[in-house]
Amino acid sequence: MDAVKECLRDFPKEARELYLNDAVPYLDGPLSSLQFYRDWIGPNKPCIIRNAFSDWPALSKWNPTYLREKVGSKVISVAVTPNGYADAINGNRFVMPEERQMTFTSLLDIVEGKVKSSGVFYVQKQCSNLTEELPELTGDVKTHIPWMSEALGKKPDAVNFWLGEESAVTSMHKDHYENLYCVISGQKEFILLPPTDRPFIPYELYQSATYRQKEDGIFEIVDEEDSNKVPWIPLDPLNPDYERYPSYRLTKPLHCTVKAGEMLYLPSLWFHHVRQSHGCIAVNFWYDMEFDIKYNYFQLVESLTNAVGSL
């Protein structure tokens, strides 16, 4: 077991020596499909691409006035939490947001401070909500990224629209998608960790629950009955508890800011934590990853990490 632990400790260090960057690089524009696959998708490395969607009308149009006129009366799904943390750990629970149906205008009134409301509001429903709930806006963007679709040989599985308050935070997690994240206005702050750092990233099992706001405005946590426990990362990378999770000291997080007009390529299986400026608007494209030997090896590392426990 000690030999396995030593291998797991060395594994991330070797990855950094072999191919990982010390910072997220910038590209001045999109590459050809083949070049992007060779340089970034294949090696599973993130980058920020400038001028990748400079032709989108959304960059100049998507302000509160335009959105009120275009989709103000549309009813959309909004995540509401007491603290801005949706799909995150609260005590001994993995707590999901209250999903509230409201008009786009009502959301903008809250974000712009015209209406006071307890709770933090965030449009974050990840089921291709741009094309499903707000199809009126698709003419201002593209519903896929042609060079990425060609590189992967498929269209995106989902195209998501994001808008929320500064207090809305996405807790550390990973996705099984090749992710192109496009900031339309404002900026996003990402903390990134490569899949090879998995041995140093803690997971624990939690009872799943959901926030529910009562008539007096207080949020309660309601357990999901008959649900399986959810594995989630209990650590906050903004304030890591090194005493409880000492192995996390061995990670080397990448910090990057994605500004309006910039696109982040976030490779599959990379761990990420996200904050945003108030009222930030973004669109992202989720392309299903290939469940090939890369995924197979990640599963092996995860299984070994779970088997040996703390390093």
N, C-alpha and C positions, 0 to 999 in steps of 0.2 A: 504493500500500500504506500509506503514512503517513496518507493521508486516512481509510482504513478503520480504522486503529488509533485515530485521534482520535475517530471515531464510536463505536467500541466503548468507549473510555474515558468518553465523555460519556453513553452509553446508561444505565448504572446510576445516575449522578448525576441524570439527568432523571426516572428512575423514582422515586427517593427524594423528589424535589421534588414530583412529581405526586400520588402516592398511597400510598407506603409509610409505615408508622409507625416511630417511633424505638424503640418497645418493643412487646412483645406485649400487646395490650389484654385486659382481663377483661370477660366478660359475667356478669351475675348469674344467668342462666338461659338455657335454649335459646329461640331465636326461632321464629317461624313458618317453615315451609319456604321460602316466597317471600322473606321478609325475610332469612333466612340466605343464600339464594342471591344476592340482590342485594348484600348488604353484605360477604360474605366469600368465597363460592365464585367468583362472577363476577370480582371484583377480584383474586382469588388472594392473599388476605392471611390470616395465621394469627391465631388468638385462643384464649384459654383460657376455658372455659365452666364456671362453678360450678353446682351443683345440677342437672346434666344427667342424672344417673343415681342420684339419692339414694334411689330406691325399690328399688335392686338389693339383694337379700339378701347378695350377695357381700361388700358393704362391712362387714358385721358378722360374717359366717360364715367367711370365708376366712382362717383362721389354721392353723398347722401341725397342731394336734390335729384340726380338722375335715377338713383335706385328707388326713391319714393315714387317717381313718375312711372317707372318701368315695371316694378314688381311690388309696389307698396301694399297692394291689397292681397297679395298672395299669402296663403297660410303655410308656414314652414315649421320644421322641427328645431327647437332650440334647447340646448342643454343648460340646465339651471342648477347651480350648486351654492352652498353657503360660503365657500372659501375659494372658489375658482378651480379646485382640483376635481375634475371628472375622471372616472375610471382610475382611481387612485386609492392608496391605503389610508384609512382613518381608524386609528386604534388597532383593533384586531379584525377589521372588516375591509374587504375590497368593495368600495362603494362607487356605484354608477350614478350618473346625474338623473335628476328628474327631467324627462323629455316632455317639453311643453309645446303645445301648438299655439302659434300666435302669428299675427300678420307681420310682414316685413317692416311696415311702418312702426308698429308697436316696439319692435326690437330696436330700430333706429332711434326712437324717442328715448329709450333707456341708455343706449350707447352714447348719444349726444348730450345726455344729462337733462333733457326736457321733461322727463318723468323720473321720479325717484322710485326705486324698487329695491327691496332687500334681495340679496343673492347676486350671483355673478352669472352673466348670460353669454353664451358662446354657441355660434352655429358651427357644429363640428360633426354632424351626422355623416358617417363614412359609408354611405350606400349609394354612391354616385348621386348625391343630392343636387349637384348642379344640373345634371340632365333630367333628373326625376322630379325635383321640386321647383327648379328655377329655369326651365327650358328657354324662357324669354331672354335670358342673358347669354345663351350659347352663341349668339351671333356676334358677340363682342370678343370672343376668344376662339380657340380651336378645341374641338372635342377629342383630339388626340395630337400627339407630337409626331409628325411624319417621319423624321429621321430615327426616332426611338422606336416607333412601330415597325419600321423596316429592319432596324437592328435586331429586334426581338422576334420578328415574324408574327406579331399579334397586335391587336388594338388593346387599349387599357381596359382593365376589369372594372374600374370606377374612376369617375371624375368628380372631385369633391370641392365644395365651396366652403371657405372659412371666413368668419367675421366674428369678432368678439371684443370683450373688454380687456384692458391691460392685466387685470388680476387673473384671467383665465390661463392656466398652466397645464401643459401636457406632461404627465409624469413619465419617468424613464420606462421605455419598453422597446420592443423590436417588432417588425412586420415582415411577412413573407412576400414582400412586393419590391420591385424596382420602382422607386418613387422619384418623380420629377415634381418639385415643389416650387411654384411660381408666385412670388409676392407681387401683388398689384399695387398696393399702397401701404405705407408704414414699413415696419421691418419685423423680422423674426430672429430670435436668439436661440441657436441650437447648441446643445452639448452632445457630442457624438462619441461613441465608443465602438471599436470594431468587434466583430463576432469573436475574434481570437482572444479578446479580454474576458470572455464568458467565465473562465475559472475564477475570476476575481469579483464577479458580480453576484450578489446574493439574491436568492429567490426563497420565498416562503409561501405556504398554502394558507388561503384565507376564505372564510365564509363570504359569499357574495351578498350584496345588499344594494339598496337604492335610496337616494335622498327623496324625501317627500315634504313639501312645505305645507304646514298647517295654516289654518285660517288666521292665527295670530302672527303669522310671518316666520315663526320658528321652524327650522328644518329638523325633521326626525330621520333616523336611519331605519329602514324597514328591510328585514332579512328576506332574501329570495328563498322561498320554500322549496324543498326537494331538489336543490341545486348542488352540483359538484363543487368542491373547493377549487378556488382559482389560484394558480401559481402566479405570483407577481413580485416585482422588485420593491422591497420595503425601504430602500435607501433613497435619500434626497441628495442628488449630486450638488445642489447649491449649498448644502450643509451636511456633508457626510458624517455619520457617526462612526469614526474610526475605531473607537473602543469596542463597539459591537461588531463592526465589520472591518477588521484590520487588513484583510486581503485587498480591500478596495484601494488602499494606498498604492498598490502596484499597477493600477490602471494609469493610462495616459490619455485623458479626455481631450478631444479637439473642440475648441470653441469657435463658432463662426456666426457672423451676422449676415442675414440675407435681406438685402434692401429692395425697395420697389424697382421693378424691371429686371431683377436677377432671378435665376433659376438654380435651385440646389438639386444636384443628383445625389439622392440618398440611397445607397445600395441596399439590397435585401439583407436582412438579418443584422443590420447595424442598430445598435441601441441608441436611442435618442430621447432627449428631454427638450421641451420647446416653451419659450416665452415669447411675448409679442408686445408691440406698442399698442396703445389704445386705439381701437377701431381699425386695426390692421385687417386688410382683405387679401386673401390668397386663394389660389386654385391649385390643386395637385392632381397628378395622374398616377394611378396605381396600376402597374403592369405585373401580372402574376410572374413570380420568379420560376426558374426552371428547377424542379425538384430532382437535381442530378447529384453527382458525387460531392459537390460543394455542400449541399444540404445534408447529404449522408455523413460527411465528415463533421459538420457542425453538431449533428445529433449525437455522434460518438463522443465528442468533447463534452457536450452537455450531460450525457449519461455518466461519463467518468467523473465529471465535477460533482454531480449529485451523489455518486457512489462513495467518494472519498470524504465529502463534507468539507469543512473549513480547511483552507490551505495554510 
